[in-house]
Amino acid sequence: MLGFLPGRSLEDAARRELGQLNDTRTGTTNYNWQDHVGGFFGNYSQEDVEKRAEEIANETLKQKFDTRYASKNIKDRLGELTGNYKGVKGLSVADITAAQESDDQRANQLEAYKQTKGANVGLLAPTISSSGIQGATTRLVNDELTRLEVKQDDKERRAETKADELLAMQLGISNQQYALQNKRADLMDLRDQRQQEYNNRVLDQRDAQAMRNARDKQFAMILAGLNNVGQIFA
């Protein structure tokens, strides 16, 4: 008479309902009158079936996603960070997948962060997001670039200062050389001036002597003339 009923044990009923569970496996979407009749004879309720079906489905999903999580070594790669994936209970497959993908991305960003100069994982919040880790990495890179720019600017300033000092020194030598050249030129001008003055004095003296000689000669001629006149009247 009851041959139309399926296996009446709780385990049988739970496994029959696996395909009827909702996205989070917390309830069945098609628990019909046959299931209720089977529960009556098997001494179990819909709640009992749903609870056991949820346990079976979660065990299967957890094994699948734990294996996937481990295959990517995500837990070890996250290190001190808290994983978003904490199991499958009460979560849809989409939510479980999203949690694992999020942790995988966080682990990838953490590896990049660790390779950045100045990285300190202890400064990161345990639940920090992938974008948060990327932002921390970007800040470290920018800080390092700024440090290198400042270092380069200091190096260039020191080079400019040294060049200015060298130029000033060269200008100082050039100024001294210029001053010496001017002094030498002044001395030469002074020498030429004194030589010219000496030459002028010599010429003046010659002119004066010539004038004296001419005057003496003229005076002698006058005296000679007077003598001749005296002899005539003697």
C-alpha positions in Angstrom: 0.0 0.0 0.0 2.9 2.4 0.8 5.1 1.2 -2.0 5.0 4.7 -3.6 7.0 6.1 -0.6 10.8 6.3 -0.9 13.2 5.1 1.8 11.8 6.3 5.1 15.0 6.8 7.1 16.1 10.3 8.0 19.3 9.8 6.1 17.5 8.8 3.0 15.1 11.7 3.3 17.9 14.2 3.8 19.8 13.0 0.8 16.7 13.2 -1.3 16.3 16.8 -0.4 19.9 17.8 -1.3 18.8 18.9 -4.7 16.0 20.9 -3.2 18.0 23.0 -0.8 18.1 26.8 -1.1 21.2 28.7 -2.0 22.5 28.7 1.6 21.4 25.1 2.2 19.4 26.2 5.3 16.0 25.0 4.0 14.3 23.0 1.3 12.2 24.5 -1.5 10.1 21.4 -2.2 9.2 19.4 0.8 5.9 17.8 -0.4 3.2 15.6 1.1 5.1 12.4 0.3 8.0 13.7 2.4 5.7 14.5 5.3 4.2 11.0 5.1 7.6 9.5 5.0 8.5 11.5 8.0 5.5 10.3 9.8 6.4 6.7 9.3 10.2 7.4 9.8 9.6 9.4 12.9 11.3 12.6 11.7 10.2 16.1 10.9 10.9 18.5 8.0 13.2 20.4 10.3 15.1 17.2 11.0 15.5 16.5 7.3 16.5 20.0 6.4 19.1 20.1 9.2 20.6 16.8 8.1 20.5 17.8 4.5 22.3 21.0 5.3 25.0 19.1 7.2 25.6 16.7 4.3 25.7 19.5 1.7 28.0 21.7 3.9 30.4 18.8 4.4 30.6 18.2 0.7 31.1 21.9 -0.1 33.6 22.4 2.7 35.8 19.6 1.5 35.6 21.0 -2.1 36.4 24.6 -1.1 39.0 23.7 1.6 40.9 21.7 -1.0 40.7 24.6 -3.5 41.9 27.0 -0.7 44.8 24.8 0.2 45.8 24.2 -3.4 46.5 27.9 -3.7 48.3 28.0 -0.4 46.2 31.0 0.5 46.2 30.6 4.3 50.0 30.6 4.5 50.3 33.4 2.0 48.0 35.6 4.1 50.3 35.0 7.1 49.1 37.2 10.0 46.1 38.5 8.1 42.7 37.2 8.8 41.1 35.2 6.0 37.7 36.1 4.7 37.0 32.4 4.0 36.0 30.8 7.3 33.9 28.0 6.0 30.7 27.4 4.1 27.9 27.3 6.7 25.1 29.7 5.9 26.8 31.0 2.7 25.9 30.6 -0.9 28.4 29.1 -3.3 28.8 32.6 -4.9 29.6 34.1 -1.4 32.1 31.3 -0.7 33.8 31.7 -4.0 33.9 35.5 -3.5 35.5 35.1 -0.1 38.2 32.8 -1.4 38.9 35.0 -4.4 39.2 38.0 -2.2 41.7 36.2 0.0 43.7 35.1 -3.0 43.9 38.7 -4.2 44.8 39.9 -0.7 47.6 37.3 -0.6 48.9 38.5 -4.0 48.9 42.1 -2.9 50.6 41.1 0.3 53.4 39.5 -1.6 53.9 42.7 -3.6 53.8 44.7 -0.4 56.4 42.6 1.3 58.8 43.1 -1.6 58.5 46.9 -1.3 61.2 48.8 0.7 60.0 49.8 4.1 57.2 47.2 4.3 56.0 46.2 7.8 53.2 43.6 7.8 52.7 44.3 11.5 51.4 47.8 10.6 48.6 46.3 8.5 45.1 45.7 10.0 44.4 41.9 10.1 41.2 42.4 8.0 42.7 44.8 5.5 41.3 44.6 2.0 43.2 44.0 -1.2 42.8 47.6 -2.2 44.0 48.6 1.3 47.2 46.6 0.9 47.7 48.0 -2.6 47.3 51.5 -1.2 49.9 50.8 1.5 52.3 49.5 -1.2 51.7 52.7 -3.3 52.4 54.9 -0.3 55.7 53.0 0.4 56.7 53.4 -3.3 55.8 57.1 -3.2 57.8 57.6 0.0 60.8 55.9 -1.5 60.5 57.9 -4.7 60.3 61.1 -2.6 63.4 60.0 -0.6 65.3 59.4 -3.8 64.2 62.7 -5.2 65.3 64.5 -2.1 68.6 62.6 -2.1 69.1 63.6 -5.8 68.2 67.2 -5.1 70.7 67.3 -2.2 73.4 65.8 -4.5 72.7 68.3 -7.2 72.7 71.2 -4.7 76.1 70.0 -3.3 77.4 69.7 -6.9 76.1 73.2 -7.7 77.7 74.6 -4.5 81.0 73.0 -5.3 80.8 74.3 -8.9 80.0 77.8 -7.5 82.9 77.6 -5.1 85.2 76.5 -7.9 84.0 79.2 -10.2 84.5 81.8 -7.4 88.0 80.5 -6.9 88.7 80.7 -10.6 87.2 84.2 -10.8 89.4 85.1 -7.8 92.5 83.9 -9.7 91.3 85.7 -12.8 90.7 88.9 -10.9 94.2 88.7 -9.4 95.6 88.1 -12.8 93.6 91.0 -14.2 94.9 93.2 -11.3 98.5 92.1 -11.9 98.1 92.8 -15.6 96.7 96.3 -14.9 99.5 96.9 -12.4 102.1 95.8 -15.0 100.5 98.0 -17.6 100.5 101.0 -15.2 104.2 100.4 -14.4 105.0 100.2 -18.1 103.0 103.4 -18.7 104.9 105.1 -15.8 108.2 103.9 -17.2 107.4 105.2 -20.6 106.2 108.5 -19.1 109.5 108.9 -17.1 111.5 107.9 -20.2 109.7 110.5 -22.2 110.3 113.1 -19.4 113.9 112.2 -19.4 114.1 112.5 -23.2 112.4 115.9 -23.0 114.9 117.1 -20.4 117.8 116.0 -22.5 116.3 117.8 -25.5 115.7 120.9 -23.4 119.2 120.8 -22.2 120.5 120.4 -25.7 118.4 123.3 -26.9 119.6 125.4 -24.0 123.2 124.5 -24.7 122.8 125.3 -28.4 121.3 128.6 -27.5 124.2 129.4 -25.2 126.7 128.4 -27.8 124.9 130.6 -30.4 124.9 133.5 -28.0 128.6 133.0 -27.0 129.5 132.8 -30.7 127.5 135.9 -31.4 129.1 137.7 -28.5 132.6 136.6 -29.7 131.8 138.0 -33.1 130.7 141.3 -31.6 133.9 141.5 -29.6 136.0 140.7 -32.6 134.2 143.4 -34.5 134.9 145.9 -31.8 138.5 145.0 -31.8 138.7 145.6 -35.5 137.1 149.0 -35.1 139.6 149.8 -32.3 142.6 149.1 -34.5 141.3 151.3 -37.3 141.1 154.3 -35.0 144.4 153.5 -33.3 
